[in-house]
Amino acid sequence: MSKQRDLILNIIRNSQDHLTAEQLFLLAKQKLPSIAMATVYNNLKALDESGYIRRLHISGSADRFDKSIVPHEHLICSNCGKITDVKIEGLQEALEKKLNILIESYELNLQYTCKECMEQKLEDAAI
């Protein structure tokens, strides 16, 4: 693995967030100032295709990158964009049984308003 790819993978694995390519580029540039944005994109594509990371397609937003390749779902705050991993036990199996198919992979993003944004809305309404 190239040092650029290794750096990008380590940034993703050590992050608590689902980072965008731009965020990854800025973090990688701190450690490797000569890295180019195209290098980040190319390495993200290779890491996703080889199964090291998971690309998240989010409607109306830049793609994000997830360190967890284990099947799981995501909660996405409609207000602040925060992404939270969740696991709905038995979902894939239930869908396979109901549809009588074998699901190879899936992506489920649930839109909601996170607790922090809900509290902020309540504070703003009280003012």
N, C-alpha and C positions, 0 to 999 in steps of 0.2 A: 504494500500500500504506500502511495506517495506521501511525503510529509504534509502536503496540502490536504489530501483526503483524510489522513489521520487526524490532523488538527480540526477539520470541520466535524468529523465524527465525534471527537472528544468534546467539542463545544456542545454539540447536540446532546450527548450522553450526560454531560454535567449540568445541563440547564434544567430548571424547574418549569420552564415555559415551552410552548410550541413556537419556535422562532421562525421568522420569515427569512428568505434568502438575503435580503438587505441587512437584517439584524445579524445574521451569521457572518456576512461580509465585514461589517464593522467590528465585530468581536475578533474575527480572524486577523484583520488588519492590525490589531493591537499586538498580536504575537508575531505576525509575518507581514511587515509593512509592504512588501512587494506583491502580495497576492492581488489578483485581478478579479473583478466581479464575474467575468466569464468563467474563470477557474472555479469559483464557488458554484455557479450554476451547473457546470459540467460534472463536478464532483457530487453534487446533490443528486443529479440524475443517475449517476453510476451507483451511488450508495442506495438509492431507492430501488433501482432495478436489481441490485444484487441482494436485496432483502435485509440490509443493515439498519435502515430507517424506513419510515412510512411517510409518504407525502399526503398531506390533508388538503383536499380541495374545498375551499370555503367560498360560497357564493358571495359576490360583492367585495371580496377581500383577497389579498395576496395569499398564495399557498403557504402553508405552514409545514413544519417538519417535526415528526414525532419519533422519539427514541424507542418507544415501545412498539414492537411489531406483533405482539400478542393481540389477537382480535379483541377489540373493545370499542366503546362508543364515546362520543364527546358531547359535553354540554358547552354551548357557546352563548355568552351573554350578548344579547341584541344591543345593549347600550354601550358597554366598554370593550367588547370583543374578547374578553378573557375566555380561555379554553380550559376545560377541566375534563380529565379522563374519568370515565365511569364504566363499570362492567355490569351489564344486565345479564345475569346468569340464565342460561338456557335459551336465550333469544335465538341464536343461530339454529340450535336443534329444533326449536318450535317452528321456525320458519321452514326448515327443511322438511319436517313432517307435514306441515300444513300444505306446502306447495309440491311435495313429493319430488324434490330435487336435492342435489348436493351442492351447497354453496361453497365456492372456492375462496371467495373473499367478499367483504362488504364494507361500506362506510356509512355510518349513521351519525349525523350531527343533529343534536336537539337544541333548538333556539329557546332561550329563557332569559329572565332578568336575574342576575346574581344578587346575593344578599346585600352586598355593599351598594350596588346601584339602587336597589329597592329602598334601602335605608336613606340614601341621598335624595331619592324622589320624595319620600315622606318628609324629610327635613325641608326640602324646597317648598313643598306644599304648605307646610306649617308657617312659613315666613310671610 
